[in-house]
Protein backbone atom coordinates (compact mmCIF):
# COMPACT_ATOMS: atom_id res chain seq x y z
CA UNK A 1 0.00 0.00 0.00
CA UNK A 2 1.45 3.33 -1.02
CA UNK A 3 0.65 6.72 0.45
CA UNK A 4 -0.38 9.44 -2.01
CA UNK A 5 1.25 12.74 -1.22
CA UNK A 6 -0.08 14.56 -4.28
CA UNK A 7 -3.47 14.14 -5.92
CA UNK A 8 -3.75 12.74 -9.43
CA UNK A 9 -3.51 15.42 -12.09
CA UNK A 10 -6.78 14.16 -13.58
CA UNK A 11 -8.58 14.58 -10.25
CA UNK A 12 -7.12 18.06 -9.83
CA UNK A 13 -8.15 19.29 -13.27
CA UNK A 14 -11.59 17.74 -12.89
CA UNK A 15 -12.18 19.47 -9.54
CA UNK A 16 -10.83 22.90 -10.43
CA UNK A 17 -11.61 23.10 -14.11
CA UNK A 18 -9.68 25.12 -16.63
CA UNK A 19 -10.65 28.45 -15.06
CA UNK A 20 -9.36 27.40 -11.64
CA UNK A 21 -6.06 26.16 -13.01
CA UNK A 22 -5.51 29.36 -15.02
CA UNK A 23 -6.40 31.37 -11.92
CA UNK A 24 -3.83 29.51 -9.82
CA UNK A 25 -1.16 30.03 -12.49
CA UNK A 26 -1.88 33.77 -12.86
CA UNK A 27 -2.33 34.48 -9.13
CA UNK A 28 1.37 35.33 -8.49
CA UNK A 29 1.21 37.84 -11.35
CA UNK A 30 -1.98 39.59 -10.21
CA UNK A 31 -1.35 39.72 -6.44
CA UNK A 32 1.28 42.50 -6.59
CA UNK A 33 -0.92 44.51 -8.96
CA UNK A 34 -3.95 44.07 -6.72
CA UNK A 35 -1.85 45.00 -3.68
CA UNK A 36 -0.44 48.15 -5.23
CA UNK A 37 -3.89 49.33 -6.34
CA UNK A 38 -5.79 48.01 -3.33
CA UNK A 39 -3.69 49.67 -0.64
CA UNK A 40 -4.42 53.28 -1.68
CA UNK A 41 -8.10 52.42 -2.08
CA UNK A 42 -8.25 50.83 1.37
CA UNK A 43 -6.41 53.80 2.88
CA UNK A 44 -8.86 56.24 1.25
CA UNK A 45 -11.83 54.26 2.59
CA UNK A 46 -10.39 54.32 6.10
CA UNK A 47 -9.72 58.07 5.87
CA UNK A 48 -13.30 58.73 4.70
CA UNK A 49 -14.62 56.57 7.53
CA UNK A 50 -12.59 58.49 10.10
CA UNK A 51 -13.79 61.82 8.68
CA UNK A 52 -17.39 60.63 8.73
CA UNK A 53 -17.02 59.51 12.34
CA UNK A 54 -15.46 62.81 13.42
CA UNK A 55 -18.18 64.83 11.67
CA UNK A 56 -20.96 62.81 13.29
CA UNK A 57 -19.38 62.22 16.70
CA UNK A 58 -21.87 64.38 18.60
CA UNK A 59 -24.86 62.81 16.89
CA UNK A 60 -23.51 59.34 17.67
CA UNK A 61 -23.01 60.27 21.33
CA UNK A 62 -26.57 61.59 21.54
CA UNK A 63 -27.85 58.42 19.88
CA UNK A 64 -25.91 56.31 22.38
CA UNK A 65 -27.31 58.30 25.31
CA UNK A 66 -30.87 57.93 24.02
CA UNK A 67 -30.35 54.22 23.49
CA UNK A 68 -29.00 53.81 27.04
CA UNK A 69 -32.04 55.69 28.39
CA UNK A 70 -34.40 53.42 26.48
CA UNK A 71 -32.63 50.32 27.81
CA UNK A 72 -32.73 51.65 31.40
CA UNK A 73 -36.46 52.44 31.11
CA UNK A 74 -37.19 48.98 29.70
CA UNK A 75 -35.23 47.31 32.51
CA UNK A 76 -37.11 49.38 35.08
CA UNK A 77 -40.48 48.40 33.56
CA UNK A 78 -39.50 44.74 33.51
CA UNK A 79 -38.45 45.00 37.17
CA UNK A 80 -41.78 46.62 38.10
CA UNK A 81 -43.71 43.91 36.27
CA UNK A 82 -41.76 41.22 38.11
CA UNK A 83 -42.40 42.92 41.44
CA UNK A 84 -46.14 43.13 40.72
CA UNK A 85 -46.33 39.49 39.71
CA UNK A 86 -44.37 38.45 42.82
CA UNK A 87 -46.72 40.25 45.26
CA UNK A 88 -49.34 38.06 46.89
CA UNK A 89 -52.91 38.92 46.00
CA UNK A 90 -55.70 39.22 48.60
CA UNK A 91 -58.63 36.93 47.98
C-alpha positions as CSV (number, residue, x, y, z in Angstrom):
1,X,0.0,0.0,0.0
2,X,1.4,3.3,-1.0
3,X,0.7,6.7,0.4
4,X,-0.4,9.4,-2.0
5,X,1.2,12.7,-1.2
6,X,-0.1,14.6,-4.3
7,X,-3.5,14.1,-5.9
8,X,-3.7,12.7,-9.4
9,X,-3.5,15.4,-12.1
10,X,-6.8,14.2,-13.6
11,X,-8.6,14.6,-10.3
12,X,-7.1,18.1,-9.8
13,X,-8.2,19.3,-13.3
14,X,-11.6,17.7,-12.9
15,X,-12.2,19.5,-9.5
16,X,-10.8,22.9,-10.4
17,X,-11.6,23.1,-14.1
18,X,-9.7,25.1,-16.6
19,X,-10.6,28.5,-15.1
20,X,-9.4,27.4,-11.6
21,X,-6.1,26.2,-13.0
22,X,-5.5,29.4,-15.0
23,X,-6.4,31.4,-11.9
24,X,-3.8,29.5,-9.8
25,X,-1.2,30.0,-12.5
26,X,-1.9,33.8,-12.9
27,X,-2.3,34.5,-9.1
28,X,1.4,35.3,-8.5
29,X,1.2,37.8,-11.4
30,X,-2.0,39.6,-10.2
31,X,-1.3,39.7,-6.4
32,X,1.3,42.5,-6.6
33,X,-0.9,44.5,-9.0
34,X,-3.9,44.1,-6.7
35,X,-1.8,45.0,-3.7
36,X,-0.4,48.1,-5.2
37,X,-3.9,49.3,-6.3
38,X,-5.8,48.0,-3.3
39,X,-3.7,49.7,-0.6
40,X,-4.4,53.3,-1.7
41,X,-8.1,52.4,-2.1
42,X,-8.3,50.8,1.4
43,X,-6.4,53.8,2.9
44,X,-8.9,56.2,1.2
45,X,-11.8,54.3,2.6
46,X,-10.4,54.3,6.1
47,X,-9.7,58.1,5.9
48,X,-13.3,58.7,4.7
49,X,-14.6,56.6,7.5
50,X,-12.6,58.5,10.1
51,X,-13.8,61.8,8.7
52,X,-17.4,60.6,8.7
53,X,-17.0,59.5,12.3
54,X,-15.5,62.8,13.4
55,X,-18.2,64.8,11.7
56,X,-21.0,62.8,13.3
57,X,-19.4,62.2,16.7
58,X,-21.9,64.4,18.6
59,X,-24.9,62.8,16.9
60,X,-23.5,59.3,17.7
61,X,-23.0,60.3,21.3
62,X,-26.6,61.6,21.5
63,X,-27.9,58.4,19.9
64,X,-25.9,56.3,22.4
65,X,-27.3,58.3,25.3
66,X,-30.9,57.9,24.0
67,X,-30.4,54.2,23.5
68,X,-29.0,53.8,27.0
69,X,-32.0,55.7,28.4
70,X,-34.4,53.4,26.5
71,X,-32.6,50.3,27.8
72,X,-32.7,51.7,31.4
73,X,-36.5,52.4,31.1
74,X,-37.2,49.0,29.7
75,X,-35.2,47.3,32.5
76,X,-37.1,49.4,35.1
77,X,-40.5,48.4,33.6
78,X,-39.5,44.7,33.5
79,X,-38.5,45.0,37.2
80,X,-41.8,46.6,38.1
81,X,-43.7,43.9,36.3
82,X,-41.8,41.2,38.1
83,X,-42.4,42.9,41.4
84,X,-46.1,43.1,40.7
85,X,-46.3,39.5,39.7
86,X,-44.4,38.4,42.8
87,X,-46.7,40.2,45.3
88,X,-49.3,38.1,46.9
89,X,-52.9,38.9,46.0
90,X,-55.7,39.2,48.6
91,X,-58.6,36.9,48.0
